[in-house]
Amino acid sequence: MHINEKLTKEQKNRFIKLIKEYQDIFFDVPRVTHLIEHRIQFTTKEPRRSRAYKLPYHLTEAVDKKN
């Protein structure tokens, strides 16, 4: 666990105490939850289509390097 160096010693100790007290809900890796459900309602069943747009010239070199 990484603790911000800007915290005072007292703040760091309080933070560590809090993490230890609630260690059953804090994880290093995000996990899946089934406590909440989320749905996205679309207005139509038609797929949304949009035109391709030109990439600004100053960004083309960076994109080419990524590919």
PDB file with one MODEL, atoms N, CA, C and O in Angstrom:
MODEL        1
ATOM      1  N   MET A   1       0.840  -1.156   0.000  1.00  0.00           N
ATOM      2  CA  MET A   1       0.000   0.000   0.000  1.00  0.00           C
ATOM      3  C   MET A   1       0.897   1.235   0.000  1.00  0.00           C
ATOM      4  O   MET A   1       1.886   1.291   0.730  1.00  0.00           O
ATOM      5  N   HIS A   2       0.548   2.216  -0.817  1.00  0.00           N
ATOM      6  CA  HIS A   2       1.309   3.459  -0.904  1.00  0.00           C
ATOM      7  C   HIS A   2       0.574   4.541  -0.131  1.00  0.00           C
ATOM      8  O   HIS A   2      -0.609   4.783  -0.368  1.00  0.00           O
ATOM      9  N   ILE A   3       1.261   5.186   0.783  1.00  0.00           N
ATOM     10  CA  ILE A   3       0.683   6.275   1.564  1.00  0.00           C
ATOM     11  C   ILE A   3       1.365   7.569   1.146  1.00  0.00           C
ATOM     12  O   ILE A   3       2.592   7.654   1.101  1.00  0.00           O
ATOM     13  N   ASN A   4       0.566   8.556   0.848  1.00  0.00           N
ATOM     14  CA  ASN A   4       1.078   9.838   0.378  1.00  0.00           C
ATOM     15  C   ASN A   4       2.071  10.414   1.378  1.00  0.00           C
ATOM     16  O   ASN A   4       1.806  10.461   2.580  1.00  0.00           O
ATOM     17  N   GLU A   5       3.205  10.848   0.871  1.00  0.00           N
ATOM     18  CA  GLU A   5       4.267  11.389   1.716  1.00  0.00           C
ATOM     19  C   GLU A   5       3.889  12.738   2.324  1.00  0.00           C
ATOM     20  O   GLU A   5       4.509  13.169   3.297  1.00  0.00           O
ATOM     21  N   LYS A   6       2.896  13.402   1.773  1.00  0.00           N
ATOM     22  CA  LYS A   6       2.491  14.723   2.263  1.00  0.00           C
ATOM     23  C   LYS A   6       1.674  14.647   3.554  1.00  0.00           C
ATOM     24  O   LYS A   6       1.456  15.665   4.211  1.00  0.00           O
ATOM     25  N   LEU A   7       1.228  13.456   3.916  1.00  0.00           N
ATOM     26  CA  LEU A   7       0.457  13.305   5.144  1.00  0.00           C
ATOM     27  C   LEU A   7       1.371  13.424   6.355  1.00  0.00           C
ATOM     28  O   LEU A   7       2.541  13.043   6.313  1.00  0.00           O
ATOM     29  N   THR A   8       0.814  13.957   7.427  1.00  0.00           N
ATOM     30  CA  THR A   8       1.579  14.012   8.668  1.00  0.00           C
ATOM     31  C   THR A   8       1.641  12.610   9.269  1.00  0.00           C
ATOM     32  O   THR A   8       0.918  11.712   8.839  1.00  0.00           O
ATOM     33  N   LYS A   9       2.491  12.432  10.248  1.00  0.00           N
ATOM     34  CA  LYS A   9       2.617  11.128  10.906  1.00  0.00           C
ATOM     35  C   LYS A   9       1.283  10.717  11.536  1.00  0.00           C
ATOM     36  O   LYS A   9       0.893   9.551  11.472  1.00  0.00           O
ATOM     37  N   GLU A  10       0.594  11.675  12.141  1.00  0.00           N
ATOM     38  CA  GLU A  10      -0.705  11.389  12.750  1.00  0.00           C
ATOM     39  C   GLU A  10      -1.726  10.958  11.694  1.00  0.00           C
ATOM     40  O   GLU A  10      -2.485  10.014  11.912  1.00  0.00           O
ATOM     41  N   GLN A  11      -1.744  11.645  10.558  1.00  0.00           N
ATOM     42  CA  GLN A  11      -2.669  11.285   9.480  1.00  0.00           C
ATOM     43  C   GLN A  11      -2.358   9.896   8.938  1.00  0.00           C
ATOM     44  O   GLN A  11      -3.271   9.117   8.666  1.00  0.00           O
ATOM     45  N   LYS A  12      -1.080   9.584   8.779  1.00  0.00           N
ATOM     46  CA  LYS A  12      -0.684   8.257   8.303  1.00  0.00           C
ATOM     47  C   LYS A  12      -1.155   7.174   9.277  1.00  0.00           C
ATOM     48  O   LYS A  12      -1.683   6.142   8.862  1.00  0.00           O
ATOM     49  N   ASN A  13      -0.960   7.418  10.564  1.00  0.00           N
ATOM     50  CA  ASN A  13      -1.390   6.445  11.569  1.00  0.00           C
ATOM     51  C   ASN A  13      -2.906   6.260  11.566  1.00  0.00           C
ATOM     52  O   ASN A  13      -3.396   5.136  11.671  1.00  0.00           O
ATOM     53  N   ARG A  14      -3.640   7.351  11.447  1.00  0.00           N
ATOM     54  CA  ARG A  14      -5.106   7.257  11.384  1.00  0.00           C
ATOM     55  C   ARG A  14      -5.548   6.482  10.139  1.00  0.00           C
ATOM     56  O   ARG A  14      -6.486   5.686  10.182  1.00  0.00           O
ATOM     57  N   PHE A  15      -4.846   6.737   9.032  1.00  0.00           N
ATOM     58  CA  PHE A  15      -5.164   6.047   7.784  1.00  0.00           C
ATOM     59  C   PHE A  15      -4.929   4.542   7.925  1.00  0.00           C
ATOM     60  O   PHE A  15      -5.786   3.740   7.554  1.00  0.00           O
ATOM     61  N   ILE A  16      -3.795   4.169   8.449  1.00  0.00           N
ATOM     62  CA  ILE A  16      -3.465   2.748   8.634  1.00  0.00           C
ATOM     63  C   ILE A  16      -4.472   2.083   9.569  1.00  0.00           C
ATOM     64  O   ILE A  16      -4.906   0.958   9.321  1.00  0.00           O
ATOM     65  N   LYS A  17      -4.840   2.774  10.633  1.00  0.00           N
ATOM     66  CA  LYS A  17      -5.832   2.235  11.567  1.00  0.00           C
ATOM     67  C   LYS A  17      -7.175   2.011  10.864  1.00  0.00           C
ATOM     68  O   LYS A  17      -7.829   0.989  11.070  1.00  0.00           O
ATOM     69  N   LEU A  18      -7.573   2.967  10.043  1.00  0.00           N
ATOM     70  CA  LEU A  18      -8.833   2.857   9.296  1.00  0.00           C
ATOM     71  C   LEU A  18      -8.794   1.674   8.337  1.00  0.00           C
ATOM     72  O   LEU A  18      -9.753   0.905   8.260  1.00  0.00           O
ATOM     73  N   ILE A  19      -7.698   1.523   7.608  1.00  0.00           N
ATOM     74  CA  ILE A  19      -7.557   0.415   6.664  1.00  0.00           C
ATOM     75  C   ILE A  19      -7.621  -0.926   7.398  1.00  0.00           C
ATOM     76  O   ILE A  19      -8.273  -1.859   6.930  1.00  0.00           O
ATOM     77  N   LYS A  20      -6.958  -1.021   8.529  1.00  0.00           N
ATOM     78  CA  LYS A  20      -6.967  -2.268   9.297  1.00  0.00           C
ATOM     79  C   LYS A  20      -8.352  -2.562   9.862  1.00  0.00           C
ATOM     80  O   LYS A  20      -8.791  -3.712   9.880  1.00  0.00           O
ATOM     81  N   GLU A  21      -9.039  -1.518  10.323  1.00  0.00           N
ATOM     82  CA  GLU A  21     -10.371  -1.698  10.904  1.00  0.00           C
ATOM     83  C   GLU A  21     -11.367  -2.203   9.861  1.00  0.00           C
ATOM     84  O   GLU A  21     -12.239  -3.013  10.177  1.00  0.00           O
ATOM     85  N   TYR A  22     -11.241  -1.732   8.628  1.00  0.00           N
ATOM     86  CA  TYR A  22     -12.181  -2.105   7.563  1.00  0.00           C
ATOM     87  C   TYR A  22     -11.492  -2.914   6.473  1.00  0.00           C
ATOM     88  O   TYR A  22     -11.831  -2.771   5.298  1.00  0.00           O
ATOM     89  N   GLN A  23     -10.547  -3.748   6.829  1.00  0.00           N
ATOM     90  CA  GLN A  23      -9.780  -4.492   5.840  1.00  0.00           C
ATOM     91  C   GLN A  23     -10.636  -5.438   4.997  1.00  0.00           C
ATOM     92  O   GLN A  23     -10.228  -5.834   3.906  1.00  0.00           O
ATOM     93  N   ASP A  24     -11.809  -5.799   5.492  1.00  0.00           N
ATOM     94  CA  ASP A  24     -12.681  -6.698   4.725  1.00  0.00           C
ATOM     95  C   ASP A  24     -13.316  -6.016   3.517  1.00  0.00           C
ATOM     96  O   ASP A  24     -13.871  -6.702   2.658  1.00  0.00           O
ATOM     97  N   ILE A  25     -13.252  -4.681   3.423  1.00  0.00           N
ATOM     98  CA  ILE A  25     -13.847  -3.997   2.269  1.00  0.00           C
ATOM     99  C   ILE A  25     -12.817  -3.325   1.369  1.00  0.00           C
ATOM    100  O   ILE A  25     -13.175  -2.835   0.298  1.00  0.00           O
ATOM    101  N   PHE A  26     -11.552  -3.289   1.772  1.00  0.00           N
ATOM    102  CA  PHE A  26     -10.495  -2.699   0.955  1.00  0.00           C
ATOM    103  C   PHE A  26      -9.674  -3.793   0.295  1.00  0.00           C
ATOM    104  O   PHE A  26      -9.231  -4.737   0.949  1.00  0.00           O
ATOM    105  N   PHE A  27      -9.473  -3.652  -1.038  1.00  0.00           N
ATOM    106  CA  PHE A  27      -8.722  -4.644  -1.803  1.00  0.00           C
ATOM    107  C   PHE A  27      -7.683  -3.946  -2.667  1.00  0.00           C
ATOM    108  O   PHE A  27      -7.874  -2.798  -3.070  1.00  0.00           O
ATOM    109  N   ASP A  28      -6.604  -4.625  -2.946  1.00  0.00           N
ATOM    110  CA  ASP A  28      -5.578  -4.086  -3.849  1.00  0.00           C
ATOM    111  C   ASP A  28      -6.039  -4.099  -5.294  1.00  0.00           C
ATOM    112  O   ASP A  28      -5.624  -3.262  -6.096  1.00  0.00           O
ATOM    113  N   VAL A  29      -6.898  -5.050  -5.621  1.00  0.00           N
ATOM    114  CA  VAL A  29      -7.359  -5.231  -6.988  1.00  0.00           C
ATOM    115  C   VAL A  29      -8.868  -5.004  -7.031  1.00  0.00           C
ATOM    116  O   VAL A  29      -9.595  -5.538  -6.194  1.00  0.00           O
ATOM    117  N   PRO A  30      -9.354  -4.209  -8.007  1.00  0.00           N
ATOM    118  CA  PRO A  30     -10.804  -4.015  -8.113  1.00  0.00           C
ATOM    119  C   PRO A  30     -11.502  -5.352  -8.341  1.00  0.00           C
ATOM    120  O   PRO A  30     -10.964  -6.240  -9.002  1.00  0.00           O
ATOM    121  N   ARG A  31     -12.683  -5.482  -7.799  1.00  0.00           N
ATOM    122  CA  ARG A  31     -13.441  -6.724  -7.929  1.00  0.00           C
ATOM    123  C   ARG A  31     -14.825  -6.451  -8.479  1.00  0.00           C
ATOM    124  O   ARG A  31     -15.276  -5.307  -8.535  1.00  0.00           O
ATOM    125  N   VAL A  32     -15.481  -7.503  -8.879  1.00  0.00           N
ATOM    126  CA  VAL A  32     -16.852  -7.417  -9.392  1.00  0.00           C
ATOM    127  C   VAL A  32     -17.808  -7.413  -8.208  1.00  0.00           C
ATOM    128  O   VAL A  32     -17.605  -8.131  -7.229  1.00  0.00           O
ATOM    129  N   THR A  33     -18.843  -6.604  -8.307  1.00  0.00           N
ATOM    130  CA  THR A  33     -19.858  -6.591  -7.262  1.00  0.00           C
ATOM    131  C   THR A  33     -21.208  -6.953  -7.851  1.00  0.00           C
ATOM    132  O   THR A  33     -21.504  -6.649  -9.007  1.00  0.00           O
ATOM    133  N   HIS A  34     -22.009  -7.598  -7.048  1.00  0.00           N
ATOM    134  CA  HIS A  34     -23.369  -7.931  -7.461  1.00  0.00           C
ATOM    135  C   HIS A  34     -24.369  -7.184  -6.584  1.00  0.00           C
ATOM    136  O   HIS A  34     -25.545  -7.543  -6.528  1.00  0.00           O
ATOM    137  N   LEU A  35     -23.900  -6.156  -5.909  1.00  0.00           N
ATOM    138  CA  LEU A  35     -24.742  -5.377  -5.013  1.00  0.00           C
ATOM    139  C   LEU A  35     -25.568  -4.326  -5.742  1.00  0.00           C
ATOM    140  O   LEU A  35     -26.546  -3.805  -5.204  1.00  0.00           O
ATOM    141  N   ILE A  36     -25.165  -4.022  -6.966  1.00  0.00           N
ATOM    142  CA  ILE A  36     -25.845  -2.982  -7.717  1.00  0.00           C
ATOM    143  C   ILE A  36     -26.009  -3.440  -9.165  1.00  0.00           C
ATOM    144  O   ILE A  36     -25.175  -4.174  -9.694  1.00  0.00           O
ATOM    145  N   GLU A  37     -27.073  -3.005  -9.784  1.00  0.00           N
ATOM    146  CA  GLU A  37     -27.331  -3.341 -11.184  1.00  0.00           C
ATOM    147  C   GLU A  37     -27.457  -2.048 -11.956  1.00  0.00           C
ATOM    148  O   GLU A  37     -28.050  -1.082 -11.476  1.00  0.00           O
ATOM    149  N   HIS A  38     -26.898  -2.030 -13.155  1.00  0.00           N
ATOM    150  CA  HIS A  38     -26.922  -0.835 -13.989  1.00  0.00           C
ATOM    151  C   HIS A  38     -27.406  -1.210 -15.385  1.00  0.00           C
ATOM    152  O   HIS A  38     -26.944  -2.191 -15.968  1.00  0.00           O
ATOM    153  N   ARG A  39     -28.316  -0.440 -15.903  1.00  0.00           N
ATOM    154  CA  ARG A  39     -28.814  -0.669 -17.265  1.00  0.00           C
ATOM    155  C   ARG A  39     -28.795   0.627 -18.047  1.00  0.00           C
ATOM    156  O   ARG A  39     -29.031   1.706 -17.503  1.00  0.00           O
ATOM    157  N   ILE A  40     -28.514   0.501 -19.319  1.00  0.00           N
ATOM    158  CA  ILE A  40     -28.541   1.655 -20.219  1.00  0.00           C
ATOM    159  C   ILE A  40     -29.734   1.482 -21.139  1.00  0.00           C
ATOM    160  O   ILE A  40     -29.836   0.492 -21.864  1.00  0.00           O
ATOM    161  N   GLN A  41     -30.622   2.438 -21.103  1.00  0.00           N
ATOM    162  CA  GLN A  41     -31.815   2.391 -21.945  1.00  0.00           C
ATOM    163  C   GLN A  41     -31.555   3.197 -23.223  1.00  0.00           C
ATOM    164  O   GLN A  41     -31.227   4.382 -23.162  1.00  0.00           O
ATOM    165  N   PHE A  42     -31.704   2.548 -24.365  1.00  0.00           N
ATOM    166  CA  PHE A  42     -31.543   3.229 -25.642  1.00  0.00           C
ATOM    167  C   PHE A  42     -32.898   3.703 -26.133  1.00  0.00           C
ATOM    168  O   PHE A  42     -33.930   3.125 -25.793  1.00  0.00           O
ATOM    169  N   THR A  43     -32.890   4.760 -26.936  1.00  0.00           N
ATOM    170  CA  THR A  43     -34.150   5.285 -27.462  1.00  0.00           C
ATOM    171  C   THR A  43     -34.639   4.485 -28.661  1.00  0.00           C
ATOM    172  O   THR A  43     -35.838   4.453 -28.937  1.00  0.00           O
ATOM    173  N   THR A  44     -33.713   3.834 -29.380  1.00  0.00           N
ATOM    174  CA  THR A  44     -34.100   2.993 -30.515  1.00  0.00           C
ATOM    175  C   THR A  44     -33.282   1.711 -30.488  1.00  0.00           C
ATOM    176  O   THR A  44     -32.295   1.602 -29.760  1.00  0.00           O
ATOM    177  N   LYS A  45     -33.707   0.747 -31.290  1.00  0.00           N
ATOM    178  CA  LYS A  45     -32.935  -0.493 -31.398  1.00  0.00           C
ATOM    179  C   LYS A  45     -31.948  -0.442 -32.556  1.00  0.00           C
ATOM    180  O   LYS A  45     -31.152  -1.361 -32.750  1.00  0.00           O
ATOM    181  N   GLU A  46     -32.011   0.646 -33.323  1.00  0.00           N
ATOM    182  CA  GLU A  46     -31.100   0.832 -34.447  1.00  0.00           C
ATOM    183  C   GLU A  46     -29.692   1.127 -33.923  1.00  0.00           C
ATOM    184  O   GLU A  46     -29.539   1.877 -32.959  1.00  0.00           O
ATOM    185  N   PRO A  47     -28.663   0.547 -34.548  1.00  0.00           N
ATOM    186  CA  PRO A  47     -27.298   0.875 -34.125  1.00  0.00           C
ATOM    187  C   PRO A  47     -26.989   2.350 -34.397  1.00  0.00           C
ATOM    188  O   PRO A  47     -27.408   2.891 -35.421  1.00  0.00           O
ATOM    189  N   ARG A  48     -26.293   2.972 -33.527  1.00  0.00           N
ATOM    190  CA  ARG A  48     -25.904   4.378 -33.688  1.00  0.00           C
ATOM    191  C   ARG A  48     -24.693   4.437 -34.610  1.00  0.00           C
ATOM    192  O   ARG A  48     -23.685   3.770 -34.378  1.00  0.00           O
ATOM    193  N   ARG A  49     -24.807   5.231 -35.639  1.00  0.00           N
ATOM    194  CA  ARG A  49     -23.703   5.369 -36.584  1.00  0.00           C
ATOM    195  C   ARG A  49     -23.295   6.836 -36.667  1.00  0.00           C
ATOM    196  O   ARG A  49     -24.128   7.740 -36.607  1.00  0.00           O
ATOM    197  N   SER A  50     -22.013   7.039 -36.803  1.00  0.00           N
ATOM    198  CA  SER A  50     -21.518   8.409 -36.978  1.00  0.00           C
ATOM    199  C   SER A  50     -20.389   8.384 -37.994  1.00  0.00           C
ATOM    200  O   SER A  50     -19.718   7.369 -38.183  1.00  0.00           O
ATOM    201  N   ARG A  51     -20.199   9.506 -38.631  1.00  0.00           N
ATOM    202  CA  ARG A  51     -19.148   9.610 -39.636  1.00  0.00           C
ATOM    203  C   ARG A  51     -17.773   9.621 -38.978  1.00  0.00           C
ATOM    204  O   ARG A  51     -17.590  10.108 -37.862  1.00  0.00           O
ATOM    205  N   ALA A  52     -16.825   9.068 -39.707  1.00  0.00           N
ATOM    206  CA  ALA A  52     -15.439   9.168 -39.260  1.00  0.00           C
ATOM    207  C   ALA A  52     -15.010  10.623 -39.418  1.00  0.00           C
ATOM    208  O   ALA A  52     -15.479  11.312 -40.324  1.00  0.00           O
ATOM    209  N   TYR A  53     -14.159  11.075 -38.578  1.00  0.00           N
ATOM    210  CA  TYR A  53     -13.691  12.451 -38.680  1.00  0.00           C
ATOM    211  C   TYR A  53     -12.179  12.465 -38.834  1.00  0.00           C
ATOM    212  O   TYR A  53     -11.483  11.550 -38.394  1.00  0.00           O
ATOM    213  N   LYS A  54     -11.691  13.517 -39.465  1.00  0.00           N
ATOM    214  CA  LYS A  54     -10.259  13.637 -39.701  1.00  0.00           C
ATOM    215  C   LYS A  54      -9.528  13.894 -38.391  1.00  0.00           C
ATOM    216  O   LYS A  54     -10.002  14.617 -37.516  1.00  0.00           O
ATOM    217  N   LEU A  55      -8.386  13.289 -38.293  1.00  0.00           N
ATOM    218  CA  LEU A  55      -7.525  13.479 -37.132  1.00  0.00           C
ATOM    219  C   LEU A  55      -6.708  14.748 -37.343  1.00  0.00           C
ATOM    220  O   LEU A  55      -6.169  14.954 -38.430  1.00  0.00           O
ATOM    221  N   PRO A  56      -6.605  15.599 -36.330  1.00  0.00           N
ATOM    222  CA  PRO A  56      -5.782  16.801 -36.500  1.00  0.00           C
ATOM    223  C   PRO A  56      -4.346  16.417 -36.884  1.00  0.00           C
ATOM    224  O   PRO A  56      -3.795  15.440 -36.379  1.00  0.00           O
ATOM    225  N   TYR A  57      -3.766  17.192 -37.772  1.00  0.00           N
ATOM    226  CA  TYR A  57      -2.450  16.895 -38.316  1.00  0.00           C
ATOM    227  C   TYR A  57      -1.401  16.709 -37.222  1.00  0.00           C
ATOM    228  O   TYR A  57      -0.550  15.826 -37.331  1.00  0.00           O
ATOM    229  N   HIS A  58      -1.450  17.531 -36.167  1.00  0.00           N
ATOM    230  CA  HIS A  58      -0.420  17.463 -35.127  1.00  0.00           C
ATOM    231  C   HIS A  58      -0.507  16.181 -34.295  1.00  0.00           C
ATOM    232  O   HIS A  58       0.408  15.892 -33.525  1.00  0.00           O
ATOM    233  N   LEU A  59      -1.583  15.410 -34.433  1.00  0.00           N
ATOM    234  CA  LEU A  59      -1.726  14.162 -33.686  1.00  0.00           C
ATOM    235  C   LEU A  59      -1.413  12.925 -34.522  1.00  0.00           C
ATOM    236  O   LEU A  59      -1.301  11.831 -33.968  1.00  0.00           O
ATOM    237  N   THR A  60      -1.271  13.067 -35.827  1.00  0.00           N
ATOM    238  CA  THR A  60      -1.087  11.899 -36.685  1.00  0.00           C
ATOM    239  C   THR A  60       0.200  11.139 -36.369  1.00  0.00           C
ATOM    240  O   THR A  60       0.206   9.908 -36.403  1.00  0.00           O
ATOM    241  N   GLU A  61       1.286  11.845 -36.064  1.00  0.00           N
ATOM    242  CA  GLU A  61       2.549  11.181 -35.775  1.00  0.00           C
ATOM    243  C   GLU A  61       2.427  10.322 -34.506  1.00  0.00           C
ATOM    244  O   GLU A  61       2.935   9.201 -34.465  1.00  0.00           O
ATOM    245  N   ALA A  62       1.760  10.844 -33.483  1.00  0.00           N
ATOM    246  CA  ALA A  62       1.601  10.090 -32.228  1.00  0.00           C
ATOM    247  C   ALA A  62       0.751   8.846 -32.466  1.00  0.00           C
ATOM    248  O   ALA A  62       1.038   7.787 -31.908  1.00  0.00           O
ATOM    249  N   VAL A  63      -0.277   8.959 -33.277  1.00  0.00           N
ATOM    250  CA  VAL A  63      -1.129   7.809 -33.582  1.00  0.00           C
ATOM    251  C   VAL A  63      -0.366   6.770 -34.381  1.00  0.00           C
ATOM    252  O   VAL A  63      -0.503   5.572 -34.131  1.00  0.00           O
ATOM    253  N   ASP A  64       0.430   7.211 -35.334  1.00  0.00           N
ATOM    254  CA  ASP A  64       1.225   6.294 -36.136  1.00  0.00           C
ATOM    255  C   ASP A  64       2.216   5.505 -35.265  1.00  0.00           C
ATOM    256  O   ASP A  64       2.456   4.322 -35.508  1.00  0.00           O
ATOM    257  N   LYS A  65       2.780   6.160 -34.263  1.00  0.00           N
ATOM    258  CA  LYS A  65       3.723   5.476 -33.366  1.00  0.00           C
ATOM    259  C   LYS A  65       3.013   4.410 -32.540  1.00  0.00           C
ATOM    260  O   LYS A  65       3.594   3.361 -32.264  1.00  0.00           O
ATOM    261  N   LYS A  66       1.773   4.659 -32.143  1.00  0.00           N
ATOM    262  CA  LYS A  66       1.007   3.690 -31.345  1.00  0.00           C
ATOM    263  C   LYS A  66       0.675   2.444 -32.156  1.00  0.00           C
ATOM    264  O   LYS A  66       0.612   1.342 -31.613  1.00  0.00           O
ATOM    265  N   ASN A  67       0.462   2.622 -33.458  1.00  0.00           N
ATOM    266  CA  ASN A  67       0.103   1.485 -34.319  1.00  0.00           C
ATOM    267  C   ASN A  67       1.364   0.799 -34.719  1.00  0.00           C
ATOM    268  O   ASN A  67       1.323  -0.193 -35.447  1.00  0.00           O
TER     269      ASN A  67
ENDMDL
END
